[in-house]
């Protein structure tokens, strides 16, 4: 498995705390995927029945995450095959494919990533977690200000599965802001990811398809 870890630094952008600069325009990184919208979740915490996503998927999570918020944002499947994304003390983790064991960036059967999001805590943002089946890769991004803001998308980190099963997530039930049943753990024995989210999620949009490779150009406008 190859993985990258985001340092927490980001480029300064004109207009973050002032007026929108001349020539800026709103940026909707989801606009090209409207035909793949599978679900919009607005109630948290909540659960739903599960099914197997075998191909590409985009999770768009609107939230103002504080530096002290802990817990699961979204989780699908379980320990056989599962996906999970959550935060703890300003750090975001995500994983998919093999769901057993503690969170481990060196586990080759998973695509796992970890990113310092302290530069974005305490402000509105949309966090994207994107699975590309053709590359067996999971990548996280953030758009400060949320969807349709004038801020550019920033890649936080990525991880790639190199061995094991190609099943992205299993059929176990799904949790939004909580653990539904079993979970592909984000804990490592000393962290607080595997719990109901202590903050507030505004909305989660899920773009999915079981037969199409559609995320390879995610981030393009």
Secondary structure, DSSP 8 states (H G I E B T S, - for coil): -EE-EE-S-----TTSSS---TT-----TTGGGGGGEEEEE-SSSEEE------S-EEEEEEE---TT-EEEEEEEE-SSSEEEEEEETTEEEEEEE---SS--TT-TTEEEEEEE-TTTTTS-EEEEEEEETTTTEEEEEEEET-TTSSS--EEEEEEE--SS---SS-SS-EEESS--SS------SS---SSB-SS-EEEEEEEE-SS----TTTT--
